[in-house]
Amino acid sequence: MIQIGKENATLFMLVRNWELKDALHSIRQIEDRFNRRFHYPWVFLNDEVFTPEFIRYTTAIASSPTYYDQIPKEHWSVPETVNLTRFGEVLDNMTKNDVIYGGSISYRNMCRFFSGFFFKQPLLQQYKYYWRVEPDTDFSCDIDYDIFEYMRVNKKRYGFTMAIPEFPETIPTLWNTTRDFAMENPQYLVYKNSLKFITDLNSWDDVYNLCHFWTNFEIADMDFYRSEAYQKYFEYLDAALGFFYERWGDAPIHTIAASLFLTTDEIHHFDDIGYTHAPWGRCPSDDESYTSGRCVCDRSQSFDYDTYSCMPRWFGIAPAGKGAQRYRRHTYW
């Protein structure tokens, strides 16, 4: 009998039926690099019913149980409070101005879903930790320790690999809306927060510098999203309708929330994970990952120190992490 992963955790993919080939690619990567050792279950969600073909092939390639569900309409649709005339004008203007995904309704639904609803889905309610896996991603290093156990033992609540700036034309009022929320609800802000990562002056008088954790990879404690602070924050943003009248993304929202409601020590950069999601990829920075044969990754091309990357800013408030490497040595080597 296969021993299912010992932590209360799951691998989670939001995916469409037509993305089967890309989904299988990512599943194969995660299984080979990580899950063949630990056998954590997979949860797949779709805004449509999964086809028998999708279920058959993804079940066959996974080393652990797989679960499938359709997202309810109320979590994947334009709210009735949105003025459709105004919304149509927004879509037209963003399309004319070549704003990335600016004319897409489904992309907005996805961003809103990841911002406020994914952790409420019945299949995910039972879990504490999740690893978000995107279709068509690559992992260049073996992950030979239980990454969810690492999160629990070290009291980490949010983990990421890369950080980049957001497109300013997609979130023109997000920061002002966030600032209004913070001024009205100062009790939710933690003392040792990461405001200095997302603003240049570490002050509410400053503006958001657009840096965000790239959420196509994230490993996190879903109790953070279920917390009163995050729930109230999302409700405040959702009422402002910026997901539709602008094009607010889940990445800046997750990042701002983690930066304000978690301490810096509760946020972890997985330096030991080699990860690529086109067009960016990053590699571990230490020598041991390569001399051990654990990684095959071109460090000279790593995005961490690209001029477009926000990682130097993160390293300014949190030293480049070797915590996972030390944990792996003590636990499994």
C-alpha positions as semicolon CSV with decimal commas, in nm:
position;residue;x (nm);y (nm);z (nm)
1;M;0,000;0,000;0,000
2;I;0,133;0,345;-0,094
3;Q;0,191;0,574;0,203
4;I;0,019;0,905;0,128
5;G;0,219;1,215;0,227
6;K;0,224;1,258;0,603
7;E;0,143;1,631;0,611
8;N;-0,206;1,771;0,560
9;A;-0,121;1,895;0,213
10;T;-0,202;1,865;-0,155
11;L;-0,069;1,945;-0,499
12;F;-0,321;2,169;-0,674
13;M;-0,370;2,256;-1,040
14;L;-0,627;2,487;-1,198
15;V;-0,649;2,360;-1,554
16;R;-0,873;2,332;-1,861
17;N;-0,945;2,013;-2,053
18;W;-0,762;2,141;-2,360
19;E;-0,445;2,187;-2,150
20;L;-0,409;1,811;-2,096
21;K;-0,069;1,785;-2,267
22;D;0,076;2,073;-2,064
23;A;-0,082;1,938;-1,745
24;L;0,078;1,597;-1,799
25;H;0,414;1,764;-1,856
26;S;0,399;1,943;-1,520
27;I;0,265;1,639;-1,335
28;R;0,547;1,427;-1,474
29;Q;0,800;1,690;-1,361
30;I;0,661;1,706;-1,007
31;E;0,629;1,331;-0,979
32;D;0,986;1,269;-1,095
33;R;1,143;1,547;-0,891
34;F;0,936;1,524;-0,573
35;N;0,617;1,326;-0,543
36;R;0,746;0,978;-0,625
37;R;0,905;0,995;-0,279
38;F;0,615;1,144;-0,084
39;H;0,292;1,065;-0,272
40;Y;0,087;1,373;-0,193
41;P;-0,261;1,377;-0,346
42;W;-0,350;1,592;-0,646
43;V;-0,652;1,822;-0,669
44;F;-0,761;1,942;-1,014
45;L;-1,016;2,220;-1,059
46;N;-1,176;2,349;-1,378
47;D;-1,453;2,595;-1,455
48;E;-1,603;2,321;-1,675
49;V;-1,661;1,950;-1,619
50;F;-1,345;1,744;-1,667
51;T;-1,354;1,506;-1,960
52;P;-1,310;1,130;-1,906
53;E;-0,991;1,155;-2,113
54;F;-0,841;1,421;-1,887
55;I;-0,923;1,221;-1,575
56;R;-0,794;0,894;-1,721
57;Y;-0,454;1,026;-1,828
58;T;-0,382;1,242;-1,523
59;T;-0,483;0,961;-1,288
60;A;-0,249;0,724;-1,471
61;I;0,055;0,948;-1,441
62;A;0,014;1,042;-1,073
63;S;0,167;0,830;-0,795
64;S;-0,106;0,926;-0,551
65;P;-0,484;0,976;-0,539
66;T;-0,630;1,234;-0,777
67;Y;-0,946;1,438;-0,725
68;Y;-1,148;1,647;-0,970
69;D;-1,419;1,910;-0,938
70;Q;-1,588;2,195;-1,121
71;I;-1,571;2,546;-0,978
72;P;-1,916;2,682;-0,886
73;K;-2,046;2,961;-1,105
74;E;-2,053;3,216;-0,822
75;H;-1,675;3,178;-0,790
76;W;-1,610;3,209;-1,163
77;S;-1,835;3,477;-1,309
78;V;-1,882;3,853;-1,329
79;P;-2,068;3,972;-1,015
80;E;-2,411;4,131;-1,059
81;T;-2,274;4,450;-0,902
82;V;-2,054;4,513;-1,207
83;N;-2,194;4,772;-1,449
84;L;-2,174;4,581;-1,776
85;T;-2,166;4,896;-1,990
86;R;-1,869;5,031;-1,799
87;F;-1,707;4,688;-1,798
88;G;-1,742;4,661;-2,175
89;E;-1,571;4,998;-2,216
90;V;-1,287;4,881;-1,993
91;L;-1,238;4,567;-2,201
92;D;-1,237;4,767;-2,524
93;N;-0,993;5,029;-2,395
94;M;-0,751;4,774;-2,253
95;T;-0,762;4,574;-2,575
96;K;-0,686;4,887;-2,782
97;N;-0,398;4,974;-2,549
98;D;-0,252;4,622;-2,562
99;V;-0,279;4,568;-2,185
100;I;-0,180;4,207;-2,118
101;Y;-0,500;4,002;-2,077
102;G;-0,680;4,335;-2,062
103;G;-0,963;4,218;-2,285
104;S;-1,009;3,880;-2,119
105;I;-1,305;3,805;-1,891
106;S;-1,184;3,453;-1,809
107;Y;-0,847;3,586;-1,693
108;R;-1,023;3,823;-1,455
109;N;-1,235;3,536;-1,326
110;M;-0,917;3,338;-1,265
111;C;-0,746;3,621;-1,077
112;R;-1,051;3,675;-0,858
113;F;-1,079;3,299;-0,799
114;F;-0,717;3,269;-0,689
115;S;-0,749;3,582;-0,476
116;G;-1,054;3,484;-0,278
117;F;-1,212;3,148;-0,355
118;F;-0,975;2,864;-0,438
119;F;-0,913;2,771;-0,074
120;K;-1,290;2,753;-0,013
121;Q;-1,346;2,474;-0,266
122;P;-1,475;2,150;-0,109
123;L;-1,179;1,942;-0,229
124;L;-0,930;2,187;-0,076
125;Q;-1,115;2,258;0,248
126;Q;-0,970;1,948;0,412
127;Y;-0,609;2,054;0,356
128;K;-0,384;2,301;0,535
129;Y;-0,098;2,333;0,284
130;Y;-0,105;2,345;-0,093
131;W;0,149;2,363;-0,374
132;R;0,016;2,547;-0,677
133;V;0,132;2,376;-0,995
134;E;0,077;2,536;-1,334
135;P;0,051;2,346;-1,664
136;D;0,370;2,348;-1,875
137;T;0,629;2,419;-1,606
138;D;0,975;2,268;-1,556
139;F;1,168;2,174;-1,244
140;S;1,542;2,134;-1,283
141;C;1,629;1,995;-0,937
142;D;1,534;1,693;-0,731
143;I;1,342;1,794;-0,420
144;D;1,452;1,520;-0,184
145;Y;1,288;1,637;0,138
146;D;0,926;1,681;0,237
147;I;0,860;2,040;0,142
148;F;0,535;2,055;0,338
149;E;0,703;1,921;0,649
150;Y;0,962;2,194;0,609
151;M;0,687;2,456;0,604
152;R;0,528;2,321;0,923
153;V;0,848;2,259;1,122
154;N;0,992;2,601;1,038
155;K;0,663;2,787;1,084
156;K;0,660;2,913;0,726
157;R;0,325;3,024;0,590
158;Y;0,406;3,140;0,237
159;G;0,675;3,016;-0,002
160;F;0,783;3,138;-0,346
161;T;1,062;3,109;-0,602
162;M;1,058;3,428;-0,812
163;A;0,948;3,790;-0,777
164;I;0,879;4,036;-1,060
165;P;0,706;4,374;-1,108
166;E;0,338;4,389;-1,197
167;F;0,217;4,577;-1,506
168;P;0,113;4,918;-1,366
169;E;-0,174;4,965;-1,610
170;T;-0,352;4,661;-1,461
171;I;-0,369;4,788;-1,101
172;P;-0,389;5,171;-1,100
173;T;-0,598;5,191;-0,781
174;L;-0,502;4,868;-0,600
175;W;-0,254;5,033;-0,366
176;N;-0,481;5,322;-0,274
177;T;-0,759;5,073;-0,202
178;T;-0,518;4,868;0,010
179;R;-0,404;5,177;0,197
180;D;-0,765;5,269;0,272
181;F;-0,823;4,919;0,408
182;A;-0,512;4,937;0,625
183;M;-0,605;5,275;0,766
184;E;-0,949;5,142;0,856
185;N;-0,816;4,811;0,992
186;P;-0,474;4,868;1,152
187;Q;-0,527;4,570;1,383
188;Y;-0,446;4,331;1,098
189;L;-0,099;4,465;1,026
190;V;0,183;4,272;1,194
191;Y;0,480;4,450;1,347
192;K;0,766;4,272;1,168
193;N;0,605;4,289;0,825
194;S;0,759;4,317;0,478
195;L;0,630;4,660;0,382
196;K;0,985;4,746;0,279
197;F;0,967;4,485;0,003
198;I;0,663;4,641;-0,163
199;T;0,741;5,011;-0,103
200;D;1,063;5,201;-0,149
201;L;1,044;5,405;0,170
202;N;0,889;5,148;0,405
203;S;0,606;5,392;0,461
204;W;0,236;5,426;0,383
205;D;0,323;5,764;0,236
206;D;0,506;5,582;-0,042
207;V;0,348;5,403;-0,337
208;Y;0,351;5,035;-0,425
209;N;0,667;4,956;-0,620
210;L;0,484;4,678;-0,815
211;C;0,704;4,393;-0,685
212;H;0,516;4,069;-0,634
213;F;0,579;3,700;-0,577
214;W;0,517;3,516;-0,902
215;T;0,221;3,308;-0,794
216;N;0,229;3,046;-1,068
217;F;0,452;2,875;-0,812
218;E;0,356;2,907;-0,449
219;I;0,352;2,677;-0,151
220;A;0,144;2,814;0,130
221;D;-0,060;2,755;0,441
222;M;-0,423;2,799;0,335
223;D;-0,513;2,896;0,691
224;F;-0,343;3,226;0,606
225;Y;-0,604;3,286;0,334
226;R;-0,877;3,167;0,569
227;S;-0,769;3,415;0,838
228;E;-0,988;3,708;0,933
229;A;-0,727;3,957;0,809
230;Y;-0,705;3,807;0,461
231;Q;-1,079;3,744;0,434
232;K;-1,162;4,104;0,526
233;Y;-0,897;4,233;0,287
234;F;-1,032;4,030;-0,005
235;E;-1,391;4,133;0,071
236;Y;-1,280;4,497;0,070
237;L;-1,103;4,456;-0,265
238;D;-1,387;4,258;-0,417
239;A;-1,637;4,527;-0,322
240;A;-1,419;4,783;-0,504
241;L;-1,468;4,580;-0,828
242;G;-1,109;4,635;-0,936
243;F;-1,088;4,281;-1,073
244;F;-1,324;4,395;-1,349
245;Y;-1,300;4,775;-1,383
246;E;-0,921;4,731;-1,386
247;R;-0,745;4,394;-1,410
248;W;-0,619;4,319;-1,063
249;G;-0,408;4,004;-1,045
250;D;-0,387;3,749;-0,766
251;A;-0,007;3,784;-0,757
252;P;0,008;4,144;-0,625
253;I;-0,287;4,071;-0,393
254;H;-0,125;3,761;-0,241
255;T;0,203;3,949;-0,212
256;I;0,062;4,261;-0,051
257;A;-0,139;4,050;0,193
258;A;0,158;3,833;0,287
259;S;0,379;4,140;0,321
260;L;0,136;4,310;0,559
261;F;-0,030;4,028;0,753
262;L;0,268;3,791;0,792
263;T;0,609;3,853;0,944
264;T;0,907;3,842;0,711
265;D;1,023;3,524;0,885
266;E;0,699;3,351;0,790
267;I;0,770;3,404;0,418
268;H;1,022;3,169;0,257
269;H;1,217;3,192;-0,066
270;F;1,285;2,840;-0,194
271;D;1,636;2,901;-0,317
272;D;1,695;2,528;-0,356
273;I;1,422;2,485;-0,622
274;G;1,504;2,524;-0,990
275;Y;1,189;2,638;-1,165
276;T;1,088;2,760;-1,511
277;H;0,758;2,905;-1,626
278;A;0,811;3,075;-1,960
279;P;0,953;3,327;-2,012
280;W;1,141;3,316;-1,680
281;G;1,340;3,054;-1,494
282;R;1,563;3,051;-1,189
283;C;1,831;2,824;-1,044
284;P;1,962;2,750;-0,695
285;S;2,255;2,971;-0,604
286;D;2,471;2,725;-0,405
287;D;2,740;2,493;-0,544
288;E;2,627;2,184;-0,357
289;S;2,305;2,158;-0,558
290;Y;2,516;2,093;-0,868
291;T;2,815;1,900;-0,732
292;S;2,572;1,655;-0,572
293;G;2,400;1,598;-0,907
294;R;2,067;1,717;-0,763
295;C;2,029;2,000;-1,016
296;V;2,086;2,059;-1,385
297;C;2,033;2,432;-1,421
298;D;2,225;2,715;-1,592
299;R;2,295;2,961;-1,311
300;S;2,420;3,220;-1,558
301;Q;2,067;3,245;-1,694
302;S;1,891;3,254;-1,355
303;F;1,628;3,524;-1,331
304;D;1,705;3,608;-0,966
305;Y;1,954;3,878;-1,054
306;D;1,803;3,994;-1,380
307;T;1,749;4,370;-1,388
308;Y;1,375;4,301;-1,410
309;S;1,373;4,077;-1,104
310;C;1,257;4,194;-0,761
311;M;1,469;3,934;-0,583
312;P;1,753;4,176;-0,494
313;R;1,493;4,381;-0,309
314;W;1,375;4,072;-0,121
315;F;1,731;3,976;-0,035
316;G;1,766;4,327;0,111
317;I;1,519;4,242;0,386
318;A;1,562;3,862;0,405
319;P;1,907;3,707;0,345
320;A;1,928;3,463;0,054
321;G;1,781;3,147;0,203
322;K;1,980;2,833;0,265
323;G;1,732;2,709;0,526
324;A;1,588;2,437;0,309
325;Q;1,935;2,307;0,217
326;R;2,029;2,278;0,584
327;Y;1,699;2,108;0,661
328;R;1,748;1,861;0,378
329;R;2,095;1,764;0,500
330;H;1,981;1,707;0,857
331;T;1,667;1,521;0,760
332;Y;1,742;1,304;0,459
333;W;2,110;1,304;0,367
